[in-house]
Amino acid sequence: MRAQVQAMPDENGTRIILCAGEFDVATSCLLDSALATAAADPTVQRTVVDLSQVSFADSTLLNALVKGHRTQRLVVAGPLSPRLWRILTLSGLDTALRIAPDLRSTADTE
């Protein structure tokens, strides 16, 4: 499945970006673009990236998350696949990013 990125309507200053499929050098630009749009919107106070439906990710997805983390209040929501959790752990991003176990729990990551 190719990558899909969908920004949901903002709610109380939070933008939720739903990601699904495979993210690599050819497709991670979709997340990059959605994060840049959220960062540029003055009404967005926090961005949640739901990665629960991501089946594959490489370093380009991690790069998009790092850039997003630098430009806005970013929360990553799972549950994350074991493979995605592994690359976050190996890169050290599991401790640098706010990661919630699921979308419902993102309110607890303030």
ABEGO torsion letter per residue (X at the ends): XBBBBBBBBBBGGBBBBBBBEBBBAAAAAAAAAAAAAAAABAABABBBBBAAABABBBAAAAAAAAAAAAABBBBBBOBBBAAAAAAAAAAGAAAABBBBABAAAAAAAX
